[in-house]
Amino acid sequence: MRTARGFTLIELLVALSIMATMTLMAWWSVNGMTRSVGQAQHHSDDVLALQSGVEQWVMDLEAVQTTPETRAILWDGRSLRMTRRHGTDPTQGLTVVAWTLRKTSGGTLWSRWQSPAVRSRAEWGNAWQAASDWAQISTTEARQLEVTVAPLEQWQVLFFSNGNWVPPLLEANGSNGPDPGVPNGVRLMLNVAQGHPLQGLIQRDWVRPTLTGGVR
């Protein structure tokens, strides 16, 4: 009878080497797919965040309120502040929102700040000043009311006046004196930072609904 013959040591080593190589190749493939999915999700999140930020900008402008006791909108060279409805119900009062470009250790970020609801001239004045302070020095307390939108290289705000898009007049505070009201149009120009899926120039024009019937 033929004697049973097992594997030699060399054969076992060769088989183990082949199995290890196949396992490593399979891991590389799975790891590459995981990284690709993660990058795609990250890019999708970045695009959605910027789109949501621009839409929120438009919603803020749509909800701006002009009252005898408050200032509707003001550009001070650093931030754009607005007084808008706090919600759909007028009894909820008003709120102050501000947009600015903030320099951080991680880059320059387009950010939005919103105050709690205000129902008196004094509360509005405090919120209006808090928005200005936030745009200059962001304290821990102020950051609790802040939302960062997207990394930008720079931004520009223009108002539509006398048939042209022009830089808004700079005012330090604007809480006193007559309110010029809501401009006929506001142009937002964003230079999105490199590395972002939508890097480059993005422009959004808002036109006062009473003039054209909507936003473009």
Sequence and secondary structure as in RCSB ss.txt:
>XXXX:A:sequence
MRTARGFTLIELLVALSIMATMTLMAWWSVNGMTRSVGQAQHHSDDVLALQSGVEQWVMDLEAVQTTPETRAILW
DGRSLRMTRRHGTDPTQGLTVVAWTLRKTSGGTLWSRWQSPAVRSRAEWGNAWQAASDWAQISTTEARQLEVTVA
PLEQWQVLFFSNGNWVPPLLEANGSNGPDPGVPNGVRLMLNVAQGHPLQGLIQRDWVRPTLTGGVR
>XXXX:A:secstr
        HHHHHHHHHHHHHHHHHHHHHHHHHHHHHHHHHHHHHHHHHHHHHHHHHHHHHHTB   TTS  EEE
 SSEEEEEEESSSSGGG EEEEEEEEEEETTEEEEEEEE   B SHHHHHHHHHHHHHHHH   HHHHTTEEEEE
EEEEEEEEEEETTEEE     S  SSS      SEEEEEEEE TTSTT EEEEEEEE HHHHSS  
